[in-house]
Amino acid sequence: MTRFPAGLDLAEAITVAARQLHESGTPHATLRTAVQLAVDLLPGAEHADISELERGEALRMVAWSDDLVRDAKAPHLPHWERLWTSPVVRVADDSGVSQESPLSGTGLRSVLSMRLRADRRRLTVLTAYSRDPHAFDESATRLGRILTTHVSIALNSVTVREQLTEAMRTRDLIGQATGVLMERLDIDAEAAFESLVRASQRENVKLRDLARRIVGATED
């Protein structure tokens, strides 16, 4: 049985979950909400995390439901490689694996890993865990696919929103720095902006960082 609040059917629970995801203000808040929803909604789930893997790099956990999975330090499970090509991978019972298994000692036996994002270099995966063997059936998998779809949409939305906000802040900052240079050097806006770009290239500093430095110097 799923553990969404009493009185809600599955469709309503997914609607509530989607609303919670889209109300998250930052990508990290969306990920934190997602792992908690995985525990609350997926049949059999007791713990969950979201991790990222870049080819040739170590696995990095970016959100977790509790200390148990956090302290596991994003175990690089053998089935992870399959997630580059498959959207979902289930491990029915990890107890049969050797003591070198990343889950050895945690008491976790069942794993349901679902891909959130994937490109040529990076893989982002939501994983649910259970202490019971064979905890995740087809019902959990189907519901997990619905959840990860909503998580992916919400994550893309909040990321774009954050990028647009940052772009607007950067534009305003560069505008202020251009104004400072116009006054300081007695030049027009075009010449001031070109001077800012040349300085950025010469010093190998991002344009927004240089603009922030110039504006900050005038405020001190």
Beta strands, then each sheet from edge to edge (+ up, - down):
strand 1: 47-54
strand 2: 60-64
strand 3: 88-91
strand 4: 110-118
strand 5: 122-130
sheet 1: 2+ 1- 5+ 4- 3+
end
